Amino acid sequence: MRNQLKTAALLAALSGLLIAISYWIIGGTSGVILGIVIAAVTNLFSWYQSDKIALAAYRAQPVSRQQAPELYQMVQRLSDRANLPMPSIYIVPGAAANAFATGRDPEHAAVAVTEGILNLLPEDELEGVIAHELTHVANRDTLTQAVAATIAGAISFLSQMLSYSLWFGGSGSRDENRGANPLGLLFTIFLAPLAATVIQLAISRTREFSADAGSARLTGNPRALARALQRLEATARQIPMAGNPAFEPLLITNAFSGQFLSSLFSSHPSTEARVEALLKLEQELPRLQRV
């Protein structure tokens, strides 16, 4: 519940940033209304198109039961256990080891795994990864992350528009009507996109712990997912995953080794923190299963 409230607050903050930027560009009530309209349109767009965009960004290819029978059986078994519809299954070409889920709801979900992860992980660890992604589907995190990415993109676009208008538009009606607050304009152009990115990544981090815990409960084997996360992090240092950085929050681990980055700008919690939480859950799981 705490993570859900935190996620809702972060999404509200993103929407507030979008409306504030529109207010600075247009001014007054018209700017606020435009911001609300843009937020609604971006949410609607991400509702229907985010899965297709994410799958295309990583060149994911659909596979049938005949093409990948063992993977299909694993996903089917875990989906049945989680009371979820069977998602579409995709394989991402390449040696990088990663996985993600996408889709607006469980009825329109897809799970994608890379060729690298299929070759890297033993069955129990791959099962933990698949269960993690199915938990994202069950919690509708895939839609939350898509909406966050789309709103953050709209904020960056509007900030760029405002920057261009200041450079090339001179002192237009916006300044004549209200007068521009230099600090407000500075925040809008430079800091709002940065703040949007930080909020988007924070949303992703709040959902990863929940998905890890869901995987542990679904498989009954938290340690397998912990081993998988450690293995995936080590592999990412050697073989990073190419793709649009905007979709990195969808992946189970960072697409590349990010030790040089502050945790503030990471799309995932540290692997150490996730492993620690999983091992703690391993101690609690027998008691929780008896309740």
DOVEXPA-366979 format. One record per residue (C-alpha): residue number from 1; x, y, z. Coordinates in steps of 0.001 Angstrom, whole numbers, plus 524288, in hexadecimal, padded with zeros to 5 digits. Layout:
<atoms>
NUM;X;Y;Z $
...
</atoms>
This chain:
<atoms>
1;80000;80000;80000 $
2;80AFA;80984;80344 $
3;8115B;80747;7F5F7 $
4;80448;80953;7EF22 $
5;8021B;8163B;7F626 $
6;80FF2;81A76;7F305 $
7;80E01;81703;7E4B7 $
8;80132;81E8E;7E421 $
9;807C0;82A68;7EA49 $
10;81306;829D9;7E09B $
11;809BA;828D2;7D4FB $
12;8022C;8347B;7DA4E $
13;80EED;83C06;7DB4D $
14;8120C;838DA;7CD16 $
15;804A8;83D80;7C8AB $
16;8064D;849D1;7D0D7 $
17;8133E;84CA5;7CA1B $
18;80CD9;84AFE;7BCDD $
19;801F8;8548A;7C054 $
20;80BB6;85E45;7C5FF $
21;813D1;85E17;7B992 $
22;807BE;86078;7B14F $
23;80430;86BB8;7BA5C $
24;81172;87205;7B82E $
25;81081;8708E;7A977 $
26;80286;8753B;7A77E $
27;7FF56;87C50;7B418 $
28;7F326;87D21;7BC7C $
29;7E78B;87403;7BC00 $
30;7EA08;8707B;7ADBC $
31;7F757;86B11;7B14F $
32;7F1DD;862D3;7BC5C $
33;7E72E;85D72;7B3A4 $
34;7F0FC;85A50;7A8E3 $
35;7F98C;85334;7B2C5 $
36;7EE0F;84AF3;7B74F $
37;7EA82;847C5;7A937 $
38;7F880;843E3;7A5FA $
39;7F917;83B4E;7B220 $
40;7EC68;834A1;7AE2F $
41;7F0E0;83280;7A023 $
42;7FE1C;82D08;7A424 $
43;7F7A3;823D4;7ADCF $
44;7EE1E;81F27;7A367 $
45;7F919;81D42;799A5 $
46;80157;8156F;7A338 $
47;7F55B;80D48;7A6DC $
48;7F3D9;8083B;79906 $
49;80149;80909;792D0 $
50;80BD2;807A8;79D46 $
51;80D14;7F8E5;79BD4 $
52;80F2F;7F9A5;78D20 $
53;81935;80480;78E96 $
54;820E1;7FD6D;79936 $
55;82136;7F098;791B9 $
56;82573;7F780;78552 $
57;83002;7FF18;78CA4 $
58;836AA;7F24D;79049 $
59;83397;7EB6A;7835D $
60;82C00;7E0FD;78AC6 $
61;8268F;7D610;78256 $
62;81A61;7CE28;785C8 $
63;81C40;7BF9B;787B1 $
64;81270;7B490;787AE $
65;81148;7A8B4;7907F $
66;8177E;7A07E;785D3 $
67;8233B;7A995;7849D $
68;82636;7AA69;79346 $
69;81F09;79F44;79A26 $
70;826AF;79F90;7A6F9 $
71;82576;7AE3D;7A884 $
72;81719;7AD7B;7A505 $
73;81493;7A2E8;7AF29 $
74;81B96;7AAB1;7B9AC $
75;813DF;7B71A;7B6F6 $
76;80725;7AF70;7B637 $
77;809C5;7A892;7C320 $
78;80D00;7B529;7CA46 $
79;8019B;7BC74;7C411 $
80;7F831;7B1E7;7C89D $
81;7FE07;7B284;7D636 $
82;7FC4F;7C14B;7D66F $
83;7EE74;7C078;7D0C2 $
84;7F298;7C897;7C50E $
85;7EF15;7C6FA;7B6B1 $
86;7FA04;7C16A;7AE82 $
87;801F8;7CD05;7A964 $
88;807ED;7CDE3;79BF3 $
89;8161F;7C991;79BE8 $
90;82114;7D09E;794D1 $
91;82F93;7CE1B;79351 $
92;8393F;7D948;791C3 $
93;844E2;7D5E7;78913 $
94;8527B;7D7EF;78E7F $
95;85BDF;7D345;798F7 $
96;857C5;7DD14;7A364 $
97;8508F;7D699;7AEAC $
98;8440B;7DD69;7B2C8 $
99;83538;7DC85;7B2D8 $
100;8295D;7E554;7B39A $
101;81A93;7E551;7B37B $
102;8118C;7EEFC;7ACF4 $
103;80329;7F0FC;7AA0F $
104;7F80C;7F942;7AF55 $
105;7F1BC;7EE5A;7B742 $
106;7F2F4;7DFAA;7B9A3 $
107;7EA27;7DCDC;7ADF1 $
108;7F369;7E418;7A4C4 $
109;8007C;7E0A5;7AADA $
110;80D20;7DC25;7A4B9 $
111;81959;7D674;7AAEA $
112;82629;7D7F5;7A39C $
113;832FA;7D12B;7A69C $
114;83FEE;7D27C;79FB3 $
115;84737;7C77A;7993F $
116;85230;7CA7F;7A2B2 $
117;84A19;7C812;7AEDD $
118;84501;7BB31;7A96D $
119;85300;7B6AD;7A77C $
120;85801;7BC14;7B463 $
121;84E7C;7B82A;7BF13 $
122;84B42;7AA9B;7C424 $
123;83CED;7A6F8;7C4AE $
124;83A17;7AAF8;7D2BE $
125;8404B;7B860;7D0FA $
126;83944;7BABC;7C415 $
127;82CA7;7B6E2;7CADE $
128;82F3B;7C148;7D520 $
129;83147;7CB7D;7CA80 $
130;824C2;7C7A8;7C355 $
131;81D32;7C807;7D02E $
132;822A5;7D5A7;7D2AC $
133;81D94;7DA4D;7C57D $
134;81051;7D3F1;7C787 $
135;80F40;7DAF9;7D490 $
136;81153;7E7C1;7CD4E $
137;80600;7E3C4;7C48A $
138;7FD4B;7E029;7D008 $
139;8005B;7ED00;7D6F0 $
140;7FE4D;7F49F;7CA37 $
141;80BD9;7FA63;7CBC9 $
142;80DBA;7F961;7BD17 $
143;80341;803AD;7BAE8 $
144;80837;80C2E;7C619 $
145;815FC;80C44;7C09C $
146;8112B;80EF3;7B2D2 $
147;80906;81A80;7B76D $
148;8148E;81FD6;7BF34 $
149;81D9C;81EB6;7B375 $
150;813BF;8254C;7AA77 $
151;81119;830AF;7B3B1 $
152;81FA4;83292;7B60B $
153;82198;832E8;7A758 $
154;816D4;83D11;7A5CE $
155;81D32;84581;7B04F $
156;82A33;84516;7A936 $
157;8238C;8487B;79C59 $
158;81C40;8541F;7A20C $
159;828A4;858FF;7A8B8 $
160;82F90;85889;79BAA $
161;82459;86017;79571 $
162;82574;86AA4;79FCF $
163;83419;86B6C;79DD5 $
164;8326C;86D32;78F29 $
165;827F3;87779;79126 $
166;83107;87F67;799DF $
167;83C46;87E84;79039 $
168;8349E;880E1;783D1 $
169;82797;886B3;787D0 $
170;82C32;89331;78E4D $
171;8238D;89963;79886 $
172;8167D;8943E;79408 $
173;8091A;89538;799EB $
174;80CBE;88C05;7A4EB $
175;815E2;89636;7AAEE $
176;80D18;8A1A8;7A7AF $
177;8017F;89B84;7AE8E $
178;807D4;8974C;7BB2E $
179;81633;89A26;7BB3A $
180;81FBD;88F05;7BC49 $
181;82584;88AFA;7C928 $
182;833B5;887B7;7C5B6 $
183;834CE;87D81;7D065 $
184;82826;87734;7CC0A $
185;82C9B;876B9;7BDFD $
186;839BE;87131;7C209 $
187;832F5;86671;7C9C0 $
188;829C6;86378;7BE85 $
189;83448;86287;7B418 $
190;83F50;85BD2;7BB5D $
191;83A9F;85611;7C827 $
192;82D06;85107;7C4BA $
193;831FA;84695;7BB2F $
194;83C38;84283;7C533 $
195;831EE;841CF;7CFDF $
196;82903;839F8;7C6DF $
197;833D7;83023;7C458 $
198;836D5;82EBF;7D2D6 $
199;8285E;82C97;7D5E6 $
200;826E2;822C5;7CADA $
201;83280;81AEF;7CFCD $
202;82D7B;81BA1;7DDCB $
203;82091;815C3;7D93F $
204;8280A;80A89;7D312 $
205;82FEE;8080F;7DF73 $
206;823C2;80762;7E7FC $
207;81E0C;7FCB6;7DF61 $
208;82A13;7F3F0;7DEA9 $
209;829E4;7EFE9;7ECFB $
210;81B7D;7EC5B;7EBE0 $
211;81DF0;7E448;7DFAC $
212;82960;7DD46;7E62E $
213;820CF;7D9E3;7F1C8 $
214;815EC;7D542;7E8C6 $
215;81F72;7CC81;7E196 $
216;82443;7C6B7;7EE61 $
217;81679;7C37A;7F29D $
218;812AA;7BE2C;7E54C $
219;81E3E;7B4F2;7E426 $
220;820BA;7B29C;7F2A3 $
221;82F32;7B443;7EF90 $
222;83423;7C218;7F27B $
223;84253;7BDCF;7F1FA $
224;8413B;7B9C8;7E3AD $
225;83D3B;7C78F;7DFC5 $
226;84801;7CD2D;7E85D $
227;85219;7C4DE;7E12D $
228;84C38;7C8E0;7D41C $
229;84D36;7D75F;7D769 $
230;85B74;7D5FC;7DB36 $
231;85E71;7CE6C;7CED6 $
232;8573E;7D850;7C658 $
233;85E52;7E3D5;7CC68 $
234;86B94;7DD87;7CA16 $
235;86803;7DA93;7BBF8 $
236;86319;7E874;7B970 $
237;870C4;7EDA1;7BC01 $
238;875EC;7E57C;7B0C6 $
239;86A57;7E590;7A75C $
240;86198;7F183;7A8E9 $
241;85430;7F129;7A2A4 $
242;85209;7FA89;79771 $
243;84532;801D4;796B9 $
244;83E1C;80E67;799AD $
245;841EE;812D2;7A77F $
246;833E5;81763;7A9AC $
247;82FC1;80927;7AA96 $
248;83A7C;804CC;7B3EC $
249;83136;8055C;7BFB8 $
250;829B6;7FA10;7B97E $
251;83583;7F0F2;7BA40 $
252;837D7;7E805;7C5D7 $
253;8456D;7EDDB;7C7EA $
254;84CB5;7F9B2;7C2DC $
255;85069;7F812;7B4A6 $
256;85E89;7FB41;7B808 $
257;8671A;7FBDE;7C3F3 $
258;863A3;8088E;7CACD $
259;86CCF;80916;7D65C $
260;871E7;8164C;7D1F6 $
261;86436;81BF6;7D2B3 $
262;85DA2;82106;7DECA $
263;85275;818A4;7E3A1 $
264;849EE;8247E;7E11D $
265;84B87;82258;7D280 $
266;84A4F;81396;7D293 $
267;83E39;80D0C;7CD07 $
268;83F86;801E3;7D6C7 $
269;84320;80036;7E511 $
270;850C4;7FAF3;7E753 $
271;8523A;7EC60;7E549 $
272;857C0;7EB60;7F31D $
273;84B69;7F14D;7F8DC $
274;842AB;7E881;7F0BE $
275;84A43;7DC45;7F470 $
276;849F0;7E022;802BF $
277;83B2E;7E1DD;80229 $
278;83976;7D4C3;7FB6B $
279;841C6;7CD79;8055F $
280;83A29;7D3DD;81059 $
281;82D97;7CF98;809CD $
282;83307;7C1CD;808D9 $
283;8332D;7C14E;817B5 $
284;8253D;7C668;8188E $
285;81F69;7BE58;80D88 $
286;81CA6;7B1A7;8150A $
287;8156D;7B958;81F83 $
288;80DB8;7C126;81554 $
289;80A04;7B4A6;80E19 $
290;80495;7AEB7;81A84 $
291;7FBD1;7BA84;81D43 $
</atoms>
